[in-house]
């Protein structure tokens, strides 16, 4: 056969002691959930900061482009 897999017959799939116990699984899932929550909050904060900066830049650009004494197409 031209292709041989990495696993050979008789190789153990898991070494003894590597399989998580029932007590370790909830802790691992809790850590994963906590890590995801931290990532999500940081991502949301970064997106909010980018939107805030973009909004400020757009307002500044409009002030430069349309000074207060020239109102083009504004009814207020």
PDB file of N, CA, C and O in Angstrom:
ATOM      1  N   UNK A   1       0.845  -1.164   0.000  1.00  0.00           N
ATOM      2  CA  UNK A   1       0.000   0.000   0.000  1.00  0.00           C
ATOM      3  C   UNK A   1       0.899   1.239   0.000  1.00  0.00           C
ATOM      4  O   UNK A   1       1.883   1.286   0.738  1.00  0.00           O
ATOM      5  N   UNK A   2       0.569   2.248  -0.825  1.00  0.00           N
ATOM      6  CA  UNK A   2       1.401   3.436  -0.967  1.00  0.00           C
ATOM      7  C   UNK A   2       1.251   4.383   0.213  1.00  0.00           C
ATOM      8  O   UNK A   2       2.194   5.101   0.547  1.00  0.00           O
ATOM      9  N   UNK A   3       0.092   4.400   0.847  1.00  0.00           N
ATOM     10  CA  UNK A   3      -0.144   5.332   1.957  1.00  0.00           C
ATOM     11  C   UNK A   3      -0.294   4.556   3.249  1.00  0.00           C
ATOM     12  O   UNK A   3      -1.068   3.602   3.325  1.00  0.00           O
ATOM     13  N   UNK A   4       0.438   4.963   4.250  1.00  0.00           N
ATOM     14  CA  UNK A   4       0.287   4.364   5.572  1.00  0.00           C
ATOM     15  C   UNK A   4      -0.100   5.467   6.552  1.00  0.00           C
ATOM     16  O   UNK A   4       0.483   6.551   6.553  1.00  0.00           O
ATOM     17  N   UNK A   5      -1.080   5.173   7.370  1.00  0.00           N
ATOM     18  CA  UNK A   5      -1.520   6.147   8.359  1.00  0.00           C
ATOM     19  C   UNK A   5      -0.495   6.308   9.457  1.00  0.00           C
ATOM     20  O   UNK A   5       0.452   5.529   9.563  1.00  0.00           O
ATOM     21  N   UNK A   6      -0.691   7.313  10.260  1.00  0.00           N
ATOM     22  CA  UNK A   6       0.215   7.584  11.369  1.00  0.00           C
ATOM     23  C   UNK A   6       0.047   6.530  12.454  1.00  0.00           C
ATOM     24  O   UNK A   6       1.027   6.085  13.052  1.00  0.00           O
ATOM     25  N   UNK A   7      -1.189   6.133  12.706  1.00  0.00           N
ATOM     26  CA  UNK A   7      -1.452   5.142  13.748  1.00  0.00           C
ATOM     27  C   UNK A   7      -1.135   3.748  13.224  1.00  0.00           C
ATOM     28  O   UNK A   7      -1.515   3.393  12.108  1.00  0.00           O
ATOM     29  N   UNK A   8      -0.458   2.987  14.010  1.00  0.00           N
ATOM     30  CA  UNK A   8      -0.144   1.602  13.680  1.00  0.00           C
ATOM     31  C   UNK A   8      -1.065   0.686  14.491  1.00  0.00           C
ATOM     32  O   UNK A   8      -1.517   1.070  15.569  1.00  0.00           O
ATOM     33  N   UNK A   9      -1.342  -0.487  14.001  1.00  0.00           N
ATOM     34  CA  UNK A   9      -2.196  -1.398  14.768  1.00  0.00           C
ATOM     35  C   UNK A   9      -1.618  -1.627  16.159  1.00  0.00           C
ATOM     36  O   UNK A   9      -0.423  -1.873  16.323  1.00  0.00           O
ATOM     37  N   UNK A  10      -2.501  -1.538  17.164  1.00  0.00           N
ATOM     38  CA  UNK A  10      -2.061  -1.761  18.532  1.00  0.00           C
ATOM     39  C   UNK A  10      -1.663  -0.498  19.260  1.00  0.00           C
ATOM     40  O   UNK A  10      -1.433  -0.545  20.469  1.00  0.00           O
ATOM     41  N   UNK A  11      -1.571   0.655  18.559  1.00  0.00           N
ATOM     42  CA  UNK A  11      -1.244   1.908  19.235  1.00  0.00           C
ATOM     43  C   UNK A  11      -2.401   2.315  20.139  1.00  0.00           C
ATOM     44  O   UNK A  11      -3.566   2.194  19.758  1.00  0.00           O
ATOM     45  N   UNK A  12      -2.081   2.793  21.325  1.00  0.00           N
ATOM     46  CA  UNK A  12      -3.114   3.249  22.248  1.00  0.00           C
ATOM     47  C   UNK A  12      -3.567   4.646  21.837  1.00  0.00           C
ATOM     48  O   UNK A  12      -2.743   5.510  21.538  1.00  0.00           O
ATOM     49  N   UNK A  13      -4.883   4.863  21.823  1.00  0.00           N
ATOM     50  CA  UNK A  13      -5.402   6.173  21.441  1.00  0.00           C
ATOM     51  C   UNK A  13      -5.205   7.199  22.555  1.00  0.00           C
ATOM     52  O   UNK A  13      -4.882   8.356  22.286  1.00  0.00           O
ATOM     53  N   UNK A  14      -5.395   6.782  23.781  1.00  0.00           N
ATOM     54  CA  UNK A  14      -5.203   7.694  24.909  1.00  0.00           C
ATOM     55  C   UNK A  14      -4.237   7.073  25.901  1.00  0.00           C
ATOM     56  O   UNK A  14      -4.311   5.880  26.197  1.00  0.00           O
ATOM     57  N   UNK A  15      -3.348   7.879  26.401  1.00  0.00           N
ATOM     58  CA  UNK A  15      -2.438   7.390  27.427  1.00  0.00           C
ATOM     59  C   UNK A  15      -3.181   7.408  28.759  1.00  0.00           C
ATOM     60  O   UNK A  15      -4.105   8.197  28.954  1.00  0.00           O
ATOM     61  N   UNK A  16      -2.778   6.553  29.653  1.00  0.00           N
ATOM     62  CA  UNK A  16      -3.400   6.508  30.976  1.00  0.00           C
ATOM     63  C   UNK A  16      -3.195   7.844  31.677  1.00  0.00           C
ATOM     64  O   UNK A  16      -2.098   8.400  31.651  1.00  0.00           O
ATOM     65  N   UNK A  17      -4.230   8.350  32.292  1.00  0.00           N
ATOM     66  CA  UNK A  17      -4.147   9.613  33.017  1.00  0.00           C
ATOM     67  C   UNK A  17      -4.407  10.835  32.161  1.00  0.00           C
ATOM     68  O   UNK A  17      -4.486  11.939  32.699  1.00  0.00           O
ATOM     69  N   UNK A  18      -4.542  10.689  30.859  1.00  0.00           N
ATOM     70  CA  UNK A  18      -4.770  11.838  29.977  1.00  0.00           C
ATOM     71  C   UNK A  18      -6.257  12.156  29.827  1.00  0.00           C
ATOM     72  O   UNK A  18      -6.617  13.281  29.480  1.00  0.00           O
ATOM     73  N   UNK A  19      -7.111  11.187  30.082  1.00  0.00           N
ATOM     74  CA  UNK A  19      -8.549  11.384  29.932  1.00  0.00           C
ATOM     75  C   UNK A  19      -9.065  12.197  31.114  1.00  0.00           C
ATOM     76  O   UNK A  19      -8.770  11.858  32.260  1.00  0.00           O
ATOM     77  N   UNK A  20      -9.837  13.274  30.864  1.00  0.00           N
ATOM     78  CA  UNK A  20     -10.325  14.077  31.986  1.00  0.00           C
ATOM     79  C   UNK A  20     -11.341  13.312  32.816  1.00  0.00           C
ATOM     80  O   UNK A  20     -12.144  12.545  32.285  1.00  0.00           O
ATOM     81  N   UNK A  21     -11.297  13.525  34.109  1.00  0.00           N
ATOM     82  CA  UNK A  21     -12.262  12.871  34.996  1.00  0.00           C
ATOM     83  C   UNK A  21     -13.555  13.675  35.002  1.00  0.00           C
ATOM     84  O   UNK A  21     -13.600  14.788  34.479  1.00  0.00           O
ATOM     85  N   UNK A  22     -14.589  13.123  35.582  1.00  0.00           N
ATOM     86  CA  UNK A  22     -15.876  13.812  35.652  1.00  0.00           C
ATOM     87  C   UNK A  22     -15.785  15.103  36.449  1.00  0.00           C
ATOM     88  O   UNK A  22     -16.529  16.045  36.174  1.00  0.00           O
ATOM     89  N   UNK A  23     -14.892  15.169  37.429  1.00  0.00           N
ATOM     90  CA  UNK A  23     -14.742  16.381  38.220  1.00  0.00           C
ATOM     91  C   UNK A  23     -14.059  17.492  37.418  1.00  0.00           C
ATOM     92  O   UNK A  23     -14.311  18.672  37.661  1.00  0.00           O
ATOM     93  N   UNK A  24     -13.207  17.130  36.476  1.00  0.00           N
ATOM     94  CA  UNK A  24     -12.466  18.132  35.704  1.00  0.00           C
ATOM     95  C   UNK A  24     -13.311  18.734  34.583  1.00  0.00           C
ATOM     96  O   UNK A  24     -13.067  19.877  34.195  1.00  0.00           O
ATOM     97  N   UNK A  25     -14.270  18.027  34.062  1.00  0.00           N
ATOM     98  CA  UNK A  25     -15.029  18.499  32.903  1.00  0.00           C
ATOM     99  C   UNK A  25     -15.801  19.781  33.197  1.00  0.00           C
ATOM    100  O   UNK A  25     -15.668  20.730  32.424  1.00  0.00           O
ATOM    101  N   UNK A  26     -16.607  19.875  34.269  1.00  0.00           N
ATOM    102  CA  UNK A  26     -17.319  21.140  34.515  1.00  0.00           C
ATOM    103  C   UNK A  26     -16.371  22.320  34.707  1.00  0.00           C
ATOM    104  O   UNK A  26     -16.665  23.426  34.253  1.00  0.00           O
ATOM    105  N   UNK A  27     -15.233  22.098  35.377  1.00  0.00           N
ATOM    106  CA  UNK A  27     -14.269  23.169  35.575  1.00  0.00           C
ATOM    107  C   UNK A  27     -13.727  23.649  34.240  1.00  0.00           C
ATOM    108  O   UNK A  27     -13.593  24.852  34.016  1.00  0.00           O
ATOM    109  N   UNK A  28     -13.419  22.726  33.364  1.00  0.00           N
ATOM    110  CA  UNK A  28     -12.906  23.084  32.040  1.00  0.00           C
ATOM    111  C   UNK A  28     -13.961  23.850  31.251  1.00  0.00           C
ATOM    112  O   UNK A  28     -13.643  24.838  30.589  1.00  0.00           O
ATOM    113  N   UNK A  29     -15.208  23.405  31.315  1.00  0.00           N
ATOM    114  CA  UNK A  29     -16.281  24.104  30.606  1.00  0.00           C
ATOM    115  C   UNK A  29     -16.509  25.490  31.192  1.00  0.00           C
ATOM    116  O   UNK A  29     -16.751  26.442  30.450  1.00  0.00           O
ATOM    117  N   UNK A  30     -16.436  25.615  32.513  1.00  0.00           N
ATOM    118  CA  UNK A  30     -16.591  26.925  33.143  1.00  0.00           C
ATOM    119  C   UNK A  30     -15.477  27.866  32.715  1.00  0.00           C
ATOM    120  O   UNK A  30     -15.726  29.038  32.433  1.00  0.00           O
ATOM    121  N   UNK A  31     -14.243  27.357  32.664  1.00  0.00           N
ATOM    122  CA  UNK A  31     -13.122  28.183  32.228  1.00  0.00           C
ATOM    123  C   UNK A  31     -13.294  28.614  30.778  1.00  0.00           C
ATOM    124  O   UNK A  31     -12.986  29.750  30.419  1.00  0.00           O
ATOM    125  N   UNK A  32     -13.785  27.707  29.954  1.00  0.00           N
ATOM    126  CA  UNK A  32     -14.013  28.049  28.546  1.00  0.00           C
ATOM    127  C   UNK A  32     -15.081  29.114  28.422  1.00  0.00           C
ATOM    128  O   UNK A  32     -14.928  30.057  27.646  1.00  0.00           O
ATOM    129  N   UNK A  33     -16.157  28.978  29.174  1.00  0.00           N
ATOM    130  CA  UNK A  33     -17.235  29.968  29.131  1.00  0.00           C
ATOM    131  C   UNK A  33     -16.734  31.322  29.629  1.00  0.00           C
ATOM    132  O   UNK A  33     -17.053  32.360  29.049  1.00  0.00           O
ATOM    133  N   UNK A  34     -15.948  31.305  30.704  1.00  0.00           N
ATOM    134  CA  UNK A  34     -15.396  32.556  31.222  1.00  0.00           C
ATOM    135  C   UNK A  34     -14.468  33.205  30.198  1.00  0.00           C
ATOM    136  O   UNK A  34     -14.502  34.420  30.005  1.00  0.00           O
ATOM    137  N   UNK A  35     -13.650  32.401  29.553  1.00  0.00           N
ATOM    138  CA  UNK A  35     -12.752  32.927  28.521  1.00  0.00           C
ATOM    139  C   UNK A  35     -13.514  33.528  27.361  1.00  0.00           C
ATOM    140  O   UNK A  35     -13.134  34.572  26.831  1.00  0.00           O
ATOM    141  N   UNK A  36     -14.604  32.860  26.961  1.00  0.00           N
ATOM    142  CA  UNK A  36     -15.424  33.398  25.874  1.00  0.00           C
ATOM    143  C   UNK A  36     -16.071  34.707  26.286  1.00  0.00           C
ATOM    144  O   UNK A  36     -16.108  35.649  25.494  1.00  0.00           O
ATOM    145  N   UNK A  37     -16.585  34.787  27.514  1.00  0.00           N
ATOM    146  CA  UNK A  37     -17.213  36.025  27.985  1.00  0.00           C
ATOM    147  C   UNK A  37     -16.221  37.180  27.999  1.00  0.00           C
ATOM    148  O   UNK A  37     -16.560  38.298  27.611  1.00  0.00           O
ATOM    149  N   UNK A  38     -15.003  36.914  28.442  1.00  0.00           N
ATOM    150  CA  UNK A  38     -13.971  37.957  28.449  1.00  0.00           C
ATOM    151  C   UNK A  38     -13.676  38.409  27.024  1.00  0.00           C
ATOM    152  O   UNK A  38     -13.596  39.606  26.750  1.00  0.00           O
ATOM    153  N   UNK A  39     -13.514  37.444  26.114  1.00  0.00           N
ATOM    154  CA  UNK A  39     -13.244  37.789  24.712  1.00  0.00           C
ATOM    155  C   UNK A  39     -14.387  38.607  24.136  1.00  0.00           C
ATOM    156  O   UNK A  39     -14.152  39.604  23.453  1.00  0.00           O
ATOM    157  N   UNK A  40     -15.621  38.200  24.403  1.00  0.00           N
ATOM    158  CA  UNK A  40     -16.793  38.879  23.845  1.00  0.00           C
ATOM    159  C   UNK A  40     -16.880  40.310  24.362  1.00  0.00           C
ATOM    160  O   UNK A  40     -17.151  41.231  23.590  1.00  0.00           O
ATOM    161  N   UNK A  41     -16.655  40.505  25.650  1.00  0.00           N
ATOM    162  CA  UNK A  41     -16.723  41.858  26.224  1.00  0.00           C
ATOM    163  C   UNK A  41     -15.629  42.747  25.648  1.00  0.00           C
ATOM    164  O   UNK A  41     -15.883  43.905  25.314  1.00  0.00           O
ATOM    165  N   UNK A  42     -14.420  42.218  25.531  1.00  0.00           N
ATOM    166  CA  UNK A  42     -13.317  43.010  24.944  1.00  0.00           C
ATOM    167  C   UNK A  42     -13.611  43.356  23.492  1.00  0.00           C
ATOM    168  O   UNK A  42     -13.360  44.480  23.057  1.00  0.00           O
ATOM    169  N   UNK A  43     -14.136  42.404  22.748  1.00  0.00           N
ATOM    170  CA  UNK A  43     -14.463  42.656  21.344  1.00  0.00           C
ATOM    171  C   UNK A  43     -15.541  43.722  21.230  1.00  0.00           C
ATOM    172  O   UNK A  43     -15.438  44.626  20.400  1.00  0.00           O
ATOM    173  N   UNK A  44     -16.573  43.622  22.059  1.00  0.00           N
ATOM    174  CA  UNK A  44     -17.650  44.619  22.036  1.00  0.00           C
ATOM    175  C   UNK A  44     -17.118  46.002  22.408  1.00  0.00           C
ATOM    176  O   UNK A  44     -17.504  47.001  21.801  1.00  0.00           O
ATOM    177  N   UNK A  45     -16.236  46.061  23.400  1.00  0.00           N
ATOM    178  CA  UNK A  45     -15.640  47.346  23.793  1.00  0.00           C
ATOM    179  C   UNK A  45     -14.811  47.942  22.662  1.00  0.00           C
ATOM    180  O   UNK A  45     -14.872  49.145  22.408  1.00  0.00           O
ATOM    181  N   UNK A  46     -14.037  47.101  21.986  1.00  0.00           N
ATOM    182  CA  UNK A  46     -13.222  47.597  20.867  1.00  0.00           C
ATOM    183  C   UNK A  46     -14.109  48.097  19.734  1.00  0.00           C
ATOM    184  O   UNK A  46     -13.833  49.143  19.147  1.00  0.00           O
ATOM    185  N   UNK A  47     -15.171  47.362  19.423  1.00  0.00           N
ATOM    186  CA  UNK A  47     -16.084  47.787  18.357  1.00  0.00           C
ATOM    187  C   UNK A  47     -16.757  49.102  18.727  1.00  0.00           C
ATOM    188  O   UNK A  47     -16.899  49.984  17.880  1.00  0.00           O
ATOM    189  N   UNK A  48     -17.176  49.243  19.988  1.00  0.00           N
ATOM    190  CA  UNK A  48     -17.799  50.482  20.431  1.00  0.00           C
ATOM    191  C   UNK A  48     -16.816  51.648  20.319  1.00  0.00           C
ATOM    192  O   UNK A  48     -17.202  52.747  19.921  1.00  0.00           O
ATOM    193  N   UNK A  49     -15.558  51.418  20.664  1.00  0.00           N
ATOM    194  CA  UNK A  49     -14.549  52.479  20.560  1.00  0.00           C
ATOM    195  C   UNK A  49     -14.332  52.879  19.105  1.00  0.00           C
ATOM    196  O   UNK A  49     -14.192  54.066  18.808  1.00  0.00           O
ATOM    197  N   UNK A  50     -14.301  51.918  18.204  1.00  0.00           N
ATOM    198  CA  UNK A  50     -14.111  52.218  16.780  1.00  0.00           C
ATOM    199  C   UNK A  50     -15.295  53.013  16.246  1.00  0.00           C
ATOM    200  O   UNK A  50     -15.110  53.969  15.494  1.00  0.00           O
ATOM    201  N   UNK A  51     -16.507  52.629  16.627  1.00  0.00           N
ATOM    202  CA  UNK A  51     -17.703  53.350  16.177  1.00  0.00           C
ATOM    203  C   UNK A  51     -17.690  54.769  16.720  1.00  0.00           C
ATOM    204  O   UNK A  51     -18.029  55.711  16.004  1.00  0.00           O
ATOM    205  N   UNK A  52     -17.304  54.927  17.969  1.00  0.00           N
ATOM    206  CA  UNK A  52     -17.239  56.253  18.576  1.00  0.00           C
ATOM    207  C   UNK A  52     -16.217  57.139  17.860  1.00  0.00           C
ATOM    208  O   UNK A  52     -16.486  58.306  17.575  1.00  0.00           O
ATOM    209  N   UNK A  53     -15.048  56.574  17.577  1.00  0.00           N
ATOM    210  CA  UNK A  53     -14.017  57.340  16.867  1.00  0.00           C
ATOM    211  C   UNK A  53     -14.459  57.690  15.452  1.00  0.00           C
ATOM    212  O   UNK A  53     -14.227  58.807  14.991  1.00  0.00           O
ATOM    213  N   UNK A  54     -15.086  56.759  14.767  1.00  0.00           N
ATOM    214  CA  UNK A  54     -15.559  57.016  13.403  1.00  0.00           C
ATOM    215  C   UNK A  54     -16.629  58.104  13.405  1.00  0.00           C
ATOM    216  O   UNK A  54     -16.648  58.966  12.526  1.00  0.00           O
ATOM    217  N   UNK A  55     -17.510  58.060  14.390  1.00  0.00           N
ATOM    218  CA  UNK A  55     -18.555  59.074  14.494  1.00  0.00           C
ATOM    219  C   UNK A  55     -17.944  60.455  14.737  1.00  0.00           C
ATOM    220  O   UNK A  55     -18.363  61.436  14.123  1.00  0.00           O
ATOM    221  N   UNK A  56     -16.971  60.530  15.615  1.00  0.00           N
ATOM    222  CA  UNK A  56     -16.306  61.807  15.890  1.00  0.00           C
ATOM    223  C   UNK A  56     -15.593  62.328  14.645  1.00  0.00           C
ATOM    224  O   UNK A  56     -15.633  63.526  14.365  1.00  0.00           O
ATOM    225  N   UNK A  57     -14.946  61.446  13.905  1.00  0.00           N
ATOM    226  CA  UNK A  57     -14.277  61.865  12.667  1.00  0.00           C
ATOM    227  C   UNK A  57     -15.275  62.365  11.632  1.00  0.00           C
ATOM    228  O   UNK A  57     -15.016  63.350  10.941  1.00  0.00           O
ATOM    229  N   UNK A  58     -16.405  61.694  11.524  1.00  0.00           N
ATOM    230  CA  UNK A  58     -17.424  62.126  10.556  1.00  0.00           C
ATOM    231  C   UNK A  58     -17.987  63.488  10.936  1.00  0.00           C
ATOM    232  O   UNK A  58     -18.201  64.333  10.067  1.00  0.00           O
ATOM    233  N   UNK A  59     -18.233  63.712  12.239  1.00  0.00           N
ATOM    234  CA  UNK A  59     -18.735  65.028  12.678  1.00  0.00           C
ATOM    235  C   UNK A  59     -17.697  66.114  12.395  1.00  0.00           C
ATOM    236  O   UNK A  59     -18.045  67.196  11.923  1.00  0.00           O
ATOM    237  N   UNK A  60     -16.439  65.832  12.677  1.00  0.00           N
ATOM    238  CA  UNK A  60     -15.385  66.814  12.417  1.00  0.00           C
ATOM    239  C   UNK A  60     -15.274  67.101  10.929  1.00  0.00           C
ATOM    240  O   UNK A  60     -15.088  68.251  10.531  1.00  0.00           O
ATOM    241  N   UNK A  61     -15.384  66.079  10.113  1.00  0.00           N
ATOM    242  CA  UNK A  61     -15.323  66.259   8.658  1.00  0.00           C
ATOM    243  C   UNK A  61     -16.489  67.115   8.171  1.00  0.00           C
ATOM    244  O   UNK A  61     -16.311  67.980   7.313  1.00  0.00           O
ATOM    245  N   UNK A  62     -17.663  66.880   8.708  1.00  0.00           N
ATOM    246  CA  UNK A  62     -18.818  67.683   8.287  1.00  0.00           C
ATOM    247  C   UNK A  62     -18.675  69.127   8.734  1.00  0.00           C
ATOM    248  O   UNK A  62     -19.067  70.039   8.007  1.00  0.00           O
ATOM    249  N   UNK A  63     -18.116  69.350   9.923  1.00  0.00           N
ATOM    250  CA  UNK A  63     -17.913  70.732  10.382  1.00  0.00           C
ATOM    251  C   UNK A  63     -16.944  71.468   9.469  1.00  0.00           C
ATOM    252  O   UNK A  63     -17.133  72.653   9.198  1.00  0.00           O
ATOM    253  N   UNK A  64     -15.919  70.790   8.996  1.00  0.00           N
ATOM    254  CA  UNK A  64     -14.959  71.416   8.093  1.00  0.00           C
ATOM    255  C   UNK A  64     -15.570  71.638   6.714  1.00  0.00           C
ATOM    256  O   UNK A  64     -15.318  72.650   6.060  1.00  0.00           O
ATOM    257  N   UNK A  65     -16.370  70.678   6.292  1.00  0.00           N
ATOM    258  CA  UNK A  65     -16.941  70.752   4.950  1.00  0.00           C
ATOM    259  C   UNK A  65     -18.095  71.746   4.886  1.00  0.00           C
ATOM    260  O   UNK A  65     -18.229  72.469   3.898  1.00  0.00           O
ATOM    261  N   UNK A  66     -18.922  71.793   5.914  1.00  0.00           N
ATOM    262  CA  UNK A  66     -20.077  72.688   5.953  1.00  0.00           C
ATOM    263  C   UNK A  66     -19.998  73.543   7.213  1.00  0.00           C
ATOM    264  O   UNK A  66     -20.541  73.160   8.249  1.00  0.00           O
ATOM    265  N   UNK A  67     -19.337  74.684   7.143  1.00  0.00           N
ATOM    266  CA  UNK A  67     -19.242  75.553   8.326  1.00  0.00           C
ATOM    267  C   UNK A  67     -20.629  75.968   8.823  1.00  0.00           C
ATOM    268  O   UNK A  67     -21.608  75.854   8.086  1.00  0.00           O
ATOM    269  N   UNK A  68     -20.717  76.444  10.057  1.00  0.00           N
ATOM    270  CA  UNK A  68     -21.981  76.765  10.707  1.00  0.00           C
ATOM    271  C   UNK A  68     -22.765  77.848   9.970  1.00  0.00           C
ATOM    272  O   UNK A  68     -23.996  77.838   9.993  1.00  0.00           O
ATOM    273  N   UNK A  69     -22.067  78.787   9.315  1.00  0.00           N
ATOM    274  CA  UNK A  69     -22.774  79.878   8.649  1.00  0.00           C
ATOM    275  C   UNK A  69     -23.363  79.453   7.302  1.00  0.00           C
ATOM    276  O   UNK A  69     -24.211  80.166   6.766  1.00  0.00           O
ATOM    277  N   UNK A  70     -22.951  78.334   6.745  1.00  0.00           N
ATOM    278  CA  UNK A  70     -23.494  77.850   5.470  1.00  0.00           C
ATOM    279  C   UNK A  70     -24.258  76.560   5.771  1.00  0.00           C
ATOM    280  O   UNK A  70     -23.657  75.539   6.106  1.00  0.00           O
ATOM    281  N   UNK A  71     -25.568  76.613   5.649  1.00  0.00           N
ATOM    282  CA  UNK A  71     -26.385  75.417   5.895  1.00  0.00           C
ATOM    283  C   UNK A  71     -26.953  74.950   4.569  1.00  0.00           C
ATOM    284  O   UNK A  71     -27.799  75.606   3.960  1.00  0.00           O
ATOM    285  N   UNK A  72     -26.474  73.827   4.153  1.00  0.00           N
ATOM    286  CA  UNK A  72     -26.897  73.280   2.869  1.00  0.00           C
ATOM    287  C   UNK A  72     -27.878  72.141   3.122  1.00  0.00           C
ATOM    288  O   UNK A  72     -27.512  71.094   3.656  1.00  0.00           O
ATOM    289  N   UNK A  73     -29.121  72.362   2.731  1.00  0.00           N
ATOM    290  CA  UNK A  73     -30.118  71.303   2.821  1.00  0.00           C
ATOM    291  C   UNK A  73     -30.498  70.919   4.236  1.00  0.00           C
ATOM    292  O   UNK A  73     -30.982  69.810   4.461  1.00  0.00           O
ATOM    293  N   UNK A  74     -30.289  71.815   5.201  1.00  0.00           N
ATOM    294  CA  UNK A  74     -30.669  71.515   6.588  1.00  0.00           C
ATOM    295  C   UNK A  74     -31.804  72.432   6.998  1.00  0.00           C
ATOM    296  O   UNK A  74     -31.753  73.637   6.750  1.00  0.00           O
ATOM    297  N   UNK A  75     -32.812  71.877   7.614  1.00  0.00           N
ATOM    298  CA  UNK A  75     -33.974  72.672   7.997  1.00  0.00           C
ATOM    299  C   UNK A  75     -33.958  73.067   9.477  1.00  0.00           C
ATOM    300  O   UNK A  75     -34.892  73.719   9.945  1.00  0.00           O
ATOM    301  N   UNK A  76     -32.935  72.693  10.206  1.00  0.00           N
ATOM    302  CA  UNK A  76     -32.891  73.043  11.632  1.00  0.00           C
ATOM    303  C   UNK A  76     -31.741  73.906  11.971  1.00  0.00           C
ATOM    304  O   UNK A  76     -31.572  74.282  13.131  1.00  0.00           O
TER     305      UNK A  76
END
